[in-house]
Amino acid sequence: MEKQPITVNGLNKIKFELNDRKNNIRPKIVQAISEARSHGDLKENAEYHAAKEEQGLNEKRIQELETTIATANVIDVTKLDKKDKVIFGSTIIVKDLESEKESKYKIVGKDEADVKEGLIYYQSPMGRGFIGKNKGEFVEIKTPSGDKNFEITDVQYI
């Protein structure tokens, strides 16, 4: 299986979620199933079927998290040689040239990406547009709402 880049913080979040699912959520679901079983006829027992479905979803997520950890290529940007270049794991400050609004983004792997939190997937149009560029460069990114022009005002490795 192909290795997937992930930040140190991203790997820690995934390990935390995995631990929570195995040690907290799984036992609660098992308890809910045994409680629902004690209510009798399983064919018409909505609580039992809901708990079994929840169990299936939880086990599927546990497998996804374990695969992510197994295929993780952890990149610690604080240990890399840096020269104001946008790379995986770097945090960038960009200015939208149309609105003059500044935004802060961190370039991350797919399991960490959350645009609302400023975490952009390195393979997304924005991620691909910024990677490889340098502080001070202008970047045009094609978005569903049209082309956007940015200036990279800062590159941080934190």
Secondary structure, 3 states (H helix, E strand, C coil): CCCEEEEHHHHHHHHHHHHHHHHHHHHHHHHHHHHHHCCCCCCCCHHHHHHHHHHHHHHHHHHHHHHHHHCEEEECHHHCCCCCECCCCCEEEEEECCCCCEEEEEEECCCCCEHHHCEEECCCHHHHHHCCCECCCEEEEEECCEEEEEEEEEEECC
